[in-house]
Amino acid sequence: MSFMVNLALGLLFGIGLVVSGMSDPAKVLNFLDLFGTWDPSLAFVMGGAVITAFAGYRVVFRRPKPLAGASFHVPNSSAIDRRIIVGPAIFGIGWGLGGFCPGPALTAIALGAAGTYAFLPMMFLGMWLARIATARPVAAA
């Protein structure tokens, strides 16, 4: 049952990305080009997402556990460390250069955007390298 709920929600999320234009790298890059062909429409998309997430968190965390899981998976720490600074910085640089972030890049496969096929292997390579870089050595017994 949990798989079906997650699949349905993922499909809804993907449809929202396509409808909002977030899976179009040109639209995203125009949003980031403040002194050129600036397109402010994605600010409304992001604002709507923030409002929806804020309301959703307020409703969901009133429950003792999620509908489709045994427990909530939330961070245990709120410390600002190197990983919290470097990770988003790399993400932002990639978003600014490619016009994609992971969710929209995956939905853009269905749209056949040529840049997607160059972006996705690099995204997966970056994820793999991040896992290697953050792996903690196992202590010898």
Phi and psi restraints in degrees (value plus and minus 20) as a CYANA .aco file:
   2 SER   PHI     -79.5   -39.5
   2 SER   PSI     -59.6   -19.6
   3 PHE   PHI     -80.1   -40.1
   3 PHE   PSI     -64.3   -24.3
   4 MET   PHI     -86.5   -46.5
   4 MET   PSI     -59.6   -19.6
   5 VAL   PHI     -82.9   -42.9
   5 VAL   PSI     -66.7   -26.7
   6 ASN   PHI     -83.6   -43.6
   6 ASN   PSI     -60.3   -20.3
   7 LEU   PHI     -82.7   -42.7
   7 LEU   PSI     -66.4   -26.4
   8 ALA   PHI     -82.6   -42.6
   8 ALA   PSI     -63.4   -23.4
   9 LEU   PHI     -87.9   -47.9
   9 LEU   PSI     -57.6   -17.6
  10 GLY   PHI     -84.0   -44.0
  10 GLY   PSI     -61.6   -21.6
  11 LEU   PHI     -84.2   -44.2
  11 LEU   PSI     -61.5   -21.5
  12 LEU   PHI     -81.6   -41.6
  12 LEU   PSI     -62.8   -22.8
  13 PHE   PHI     -81.6   -41.6
  13 PHE   PSI     -65.9   -25.9
  14 GLY   PHI     -82.2   -42.2
  14 GLY   PSI     -61.8   -21.8
  15 ILE   PHI     -82.1   -42.1
  15 ILE   PSI     -61.9   -21.9
  16 GLY   PHI     -81.7   -41.7
  16 GLY   PSI     -58.8   -18.8
  17 LEU   PHI     -83.3   -43.3
  17 LEU   PSI     -62.5   -22.5
  18 VAL   PHI     -88.5   -48.5
  18 VAL   PSI     -67.2   -27.2
  19 VAL   PHI     -82.4   -42.4
  19 VAL   PSI     -58.5   -18.5
  20 SER   PHI     -98.1   -58.1
  20 SER   PSI     -33.1     6.9
  21 GLY   PHI      71.0   111.0
  21 GLY   PSI     -16.7    23.3
  22 MET   PHI     -88.3   -48.3
  22 MET   PSI     -37.5     2.5
  23 SER   PHI    -112.5   -72.5
  23 SER   PSI     -13.0    27.0
  24 ASP   PHI    -123.6   -83.6
  24 ASP   PSI      84.5   124.5
  25 PRO   PHI     -80.1   -40.1
  25 PRO   PSI     -50.8   -10.8
  26 ALA   PHI     -84.7   -44.7
  26 ALA   PSI     -59.5   -19.5
  27 LYS   PHI     -85.9   -45.9
  27 LYS   PSI     -61.9   -21.9
  28 VAL   PHI     -85.1   -45.1
  28 VAL   PSI     -65.7   -25.7
  29 LEU   PHI     -84.8   -44.8
  29 LEU   PSI     -55.1   -15.1
  30 ASN   PHI     -86.9   -46.9
  30 ASN   PSI     -52.4   -12.4
  31 PHE   PHI     -85.0   -45.0
  31 PHE   PSI     -56.1   -16.1
  32 LEU   PHI    -102.2   -62.2
  32 LEU   PSI     -32.5     7.5
  33 ASP   PHI    -110.6   -70.6
  33 ASP   PSI      60.0   100.0
  34 LEU   PHI     -83.6   -43.6
  34 LEU   PSI     -51.4   -11.4
  35 PHE   PHI    -128.9   -88.9
  35 PHE   PSI      -4.1    35.9
  36 GLY   PHI    -147.2  -107.2
  36 GLY   PSI    -131.8   -91.8
  37 THR   PHI    -115.9   -75.9
  37 THR   PSI      32.1    72.1
  38 TRP   PHI     -79.1   -39.1
  38 TRP   PSI     111.0   151.0
  39 ASP   PHI    -142.2  -102.2
  39 ASP   PSI      82.7   122.7
  40 PRO   PHI     -97.6   -57.6
  40 PRO   PSI     -20.3    19.7
  41 SER   PHI     -82.0   -42.0
  41 SER   PSI     -49.9    -9.9
  42 LEU   PHI     -91.4   -51.4
  42 LEU   PSI     -37.9     2.1
  43 ALA   PHI     -82.3   -42.3
  43 ALA   PSI     -57.1   -17.1
  44 PHE   PHI     -89.6   -49.6
  44 PHE   PSI     -57.5   -17.5
  45 VAL   PHI     -82.8   -42.8
  45 VAL   PSI     -68.4   -28.4
  46 MET   PHI     -87.1   -47.1
  46 MET   PSI     -58.4   -18.4
  47 GLY   PHI     -82.0   -42.0
  47 GLY   PSI     -63.4   -23.4
  48 GLY   PHI     -82.6   -42.6
  48 GLY   PSI     -58.2   -18.2
  49 ALA   PHI     -86.4   -46.4
  49 ALA   PSI     -61.1   -21.1
  50 VAL   PHI     -85.3   -45.3
  50 VAL   PSI     -64.5   -24.5
  51 ILE   PHI     -83.2   -43.2
  51 ILE   PSI     -64.5   -24.5
  52 THR   PHI     -83.5   -43.5
  52 THR   PSI     -64.2   -24.2
  53 ALA   PHI     -84.8   -44.8
  53 ALA   PSI     -61.7   -21.7
  54 PHE   PHI     -79.7   -39.7
  54 PHE   PSI     -68.4   -28.4
  55 ALA   PHI     -85.7   -45.7
  55 ALA   PSI     -61.8   -21.8
  56 GLY   PHI     -81.3   -41.3
  56 GLY   PSI     -64.0   -24.0
  57 TYR   PHI     -81.4   -41.4
  57 TYR   PSI     -60.8   -20.8
  58 ARG   PHI     -81.5   -41.5
  58 ARG   PSI     -60.3   -20.3
  59 VAL   PHI     -95.2   -55.2
  59 VAL   PSI     -68.5   -28.5
  60 VAL   PHI     -85.6   -45.6
  60 VAL   PSI     -62.7   -22.7
  61 PHE   PHI     -96.6   -56.6
  61 PHE   PSI     -18.8    21.2
  62 ARG   PHI     -97.7   -57.7
  62 ARG   PSI     -39.4     0.6
  63 ARG   PHI    -101.8   -61.8
  63 ARG   PSI     132.1   172.1
  64 PRO   PHI     -91.8   -51.8
  64 PRO   PSI     -46.5    -6.5
  65 LYS   PHI    -174.8  -134.8
  65 LYS   PSI     140.9   180.9
  66 PRO   PHI     -86.8   -46.8
  66 PRO   PSI     139.6   179.6
  67 LEU   PHI     -84.4   -44.4
  67 LEU   PSI     -56.7   -16.7
  68 ALA   PHI    -136.6   -96.6
  68 ALA   PSI      16.0    56.0
  69 GLY   PHI    -183.8  -143.8
  69 GLY   PSI     146.8   186.8
  70 ALA   PHI    -101.8   -61.8
  70 ALA   PSI     -50.0   -10.0
  71 SER   PHI    -176.6  -136.6
  71 SER   PSI     143.4   183.4
  72 PHE   PHI     -98.7   -58.7
  72 PHE   PSI     123.8   163.8
  73 HIS   PHI    -129.4   -89.4
  73 HIS   PSI      75.3   115.3
  74 VAL   PHI    -142.6  -102.6
  74 VAL   PSI     135.0   175.0
  75 PRO   PHI     -81.1   -41.1
  75 PRO   PSI     125.0   165.0
  76 ASN   PHI    -107.3   -67.3
  76 ASN   PSI     -37.8     2.2
  77 SER   PHI    -143.8  -103.8
  77 SER   PSI     126.2   166.2
  78 SER   PHI    -135.6   -95.6
  78 SER   PSI      -5.6    34.4
  79 ALA   PHI     -89.4   -49.4
  79 ALA   PSI     121.0   161.0
  80 ILE   PHI    -112.8   -72.8
  80 ILE   PSI      92.4   132.4
  81 ASP   PHI    -144.8  -104.8
  81 ASP   PSI    -193.2  -153.2
  82 ARG   PHI     -79.7   -39.7
  82 ARG   PSI     -60.3   -20.3
  83 ARG   PHI     -83.9   -43.9
  83 ARG   PSI     -55.6   -15.6
  84 ILE   PHI     -91.7   -51.7
  84 ILE   PSI     -47.2    -7.2
  85 ILE   PHI    -106.6   -66.6
  85 ILE   PSI     -69.6   -29.6
  86 VAL   PHI     -89.1   -49.1
  86 VAL   PSI     -63.4   -23.4
  87 GLY   PHI     -77.8   -37.8
  87 GLY   PSI     -75.2   -35.2
  88 PRO   PHI     -83.6   -43.6
  88 PRO   PSI     -51.6   -11.6
  89 ALA   PHI     -84.5   -44.5
  89 ALA   PSI     -64.9   -24.9
  90 ILE   PHI     -84.7   -44.7
  90 ILE   PSI     -61.5   -21.5
  91 PHE   PHI     -78.4   -38.4
  91 PHE   PSI     -67.5   -27.5
  92 GLY   PHI     -83.9   -43.9
  92 GLY   PSI     -59.3   -19.3
  93 ILE   PHI     -84.0   -44.0
  93 ILE   PSI     -64.9   -24.9
  94 GLY   PHI     -83.1   -43.1
  94 GLY   PSI     -60.3   -20.3
  95 TRP   PHI     -83.8   -43.8
  95 TRP   PSI     -62.2   -22.2
  96 GLY   PHI     -89.1   -49.1
  96 GLY   PSI     -54.6   -14.6
  97 LEU   PHI     -99.3   -59.3
  97 LEU   PSI     -61.9   -21.9
  98 GLY   PHI    -119.0   -79.0
  98 GLY   PSI     -41.7    -1.7
  99 GLY   PHI      58.8    98.8
  99 GLY   PSI      -9.4    30.6
 100 PHE   PHI    -146.5  -106.5
 100 PHE   PSI     130.4   170.4
 101 CYS   PHI    -142.6  -102.6
 101 CYS   PSI     151.8   191.8
 102 PRO   PHI     -74.4   -34.4
 102 PRO   PSI     -68.8   -28.8
 103 GLY   PHI     -79.5   -39.5
 103 GLY   PSI     -75.8   -35.8
 104 PRO   PHI     -81.5   -41.5
 104 PRO   PSI     -51.4   -11.4
 105 ALA   PHI     -83.8   -43.8
 105 ALA   PSI     -60.0   -20.0
 106 LEU   PHI     -89.3   -49.3
 106 LEU   PSI     -58.3   -18.3
 107 THR   PHI     -90.3   -50.3
 107 THR   PSI     -46.9    -6.9
 108 ALA   PHI     -90.9   -50.9
 108 ALA   PSI     -35.3     4.7
 109 ILE   PHI     -77.7   -37.7
 109 ILE   PSI     -64.3   -24.3
 110 ALA   PHI     -86.5   -46.5
 110 ALA   PSI     -44.7    -4.7
 111 LEU   PHI    -104.4   -64.4
 111 LEU   PSI     -33.0     7.0
 112 GLY   PHI      52.7    92.7
 112 GLY   PSI       5.3    45.3
 113 ALA   PHI     -87.4   -47.4
 113 ALA   PSI     105.8   145.8
 114 ALA   PHI     -79.1   -39.1
 114 ALA   PSI     -60.0   -20.0
 115 GLY   PHI     -82.7   -42.7
 115 GLY   PSI     -42.9    -2.9
 116 THR   PHI     -81.3   -41.3
 116 THR   PSI     -60.2   -20.2
 117 TYR   PHI     -92.2   -52.2
 117 TYR   PSI     -39.3     0.7
 118 ALA   PHI    -108.6   -68.6
 118 ALA   PSI     -56.7   -16.7
 119 PHE   PHI     -90.9   -50.9
 119 PHE   PSI     -65.9   -25.9
 120 LEU   PHI     -78.5   -38.5
 120 LEU   PSI     -66.5   -26.5
 121 PRO   PHI     -81.0   -41.0
 121 PRO   PSI     -57.1   -17.1
 122 MET   PHI     -89.0   -49.0
 122 MET   PSI     -56.0   -16.0
 123 MET   PHI     -83.4   -43.4
 123 MET   PSI     -67.1   -27.1
 124 PHE   PHI     -86.1   -46.1
 124 PHE   PSI     -56.7   -16.7
 125 LEU   PHI     -82.1   -42.1
 125 LEU   PSI     -64.5   -24.5
 126 GLY   PHI     -81.5   -41.5
 126 GLY   PSI     -60.3   -20.3
 127 MET   PHI     -84.0   -44.0
 127 MET   PSI     -61.5   -21.5
 128 TRP   PHI     -85.0   -45.0
 128 TRP   PSI     -64.9   -24.9
 129 LEU   PHI     -83.7   -43.7
 129 LEU   PSI     -56.9   -16.9
 130 ALA   PHI     -84.0   -44.0
 130 ALA   PSI     -59.9   -19.9
 131 ARG   PHI     -83.0   -43.0
 131 ARG   PSI     -62.4   -22.4
 132 ILE   PHI     -85.2   -45.2
 132 ILE   PSI     -64.0   -24.0
 133 ALA   PHI     -87.2   -47.2
 133 ALA   PSI     -49.8    -9.8
 134 THR   PHI    -120.4   -80.4
 134 THR   PSI     -20.5    19.5
 135 ALA   PHI     -85.7   -45.7
 135 ALA   PSI     114.4   154.4
 136 ARG   PHI    -116.4   -76.4
 136 ARG   PSI     114.6   154.6
 137 PRO   PHI     -85.2   -45.2
 137 PRO   PSI     125.7   165.7
 138 VAL   PHI    -100.4   -60.4
 138 VAL   PSI     111.0   151.0
 139 ALA   PHI     -90.4   -50.4
 139 ALA   PSI     118.7   158.7
 140 ALA   PHI     -91.9   -51.9
 140 ALA   PSI     120.9   160.9
